[in-house]
Amino acid sequence: MPPTKPYIPSHPKYIGNQIILSSGRVTLHSKDDSTMIFGKKAIALSSLGSVNFDVTTKLIINSPKIELGIDAEKVGEPVLLGNGTILLLARLLDSLTTMSRALAQLSETELETAIPAVSYASRGLSELCPALRADLESLLSTVTYTK
């Protein structure tokens, strides 16, 4: 299905110098070097099927803003940075594990000895949570948005 808001050139009527290729199939092949496509205002790729990029090393998208979906920055959400999010969640889970182990020590017969461990774990968790909350904001991408 084509995008709901396709790219529309500023001059939709063909004016001036132009090349129009229309065929059953068009193939561009650079036998010894690169194939480059440049457009002063835009390059639009559209298909009723799929658009495929097959590479053997890496795909680089170099842009100050990347939107995955039409108007993604307006109606979508910024993506989270993966490694930072994993580290933040690991810190939180480690603290919750410490707290749960301290709580597991609670029993009526060992209440006096368990309370210091629970208190210590609770202080650690209560100090960690606001710091993690602040760190979470820094993990939002300012470049890539999706919906």
Secondary structure by P-SEA (a helix, b strand, c coil): ccccccccccccccccccccccccbbbbbbccbbbbbbbccbbbbbbccbbbbbbccccccccccccccccccccbbbbccaaaaaaaaaaaaaaaaaaaaaaaaccccccccaaaaaaaaaaaaaaaaaaaaaaaaaacccccccc
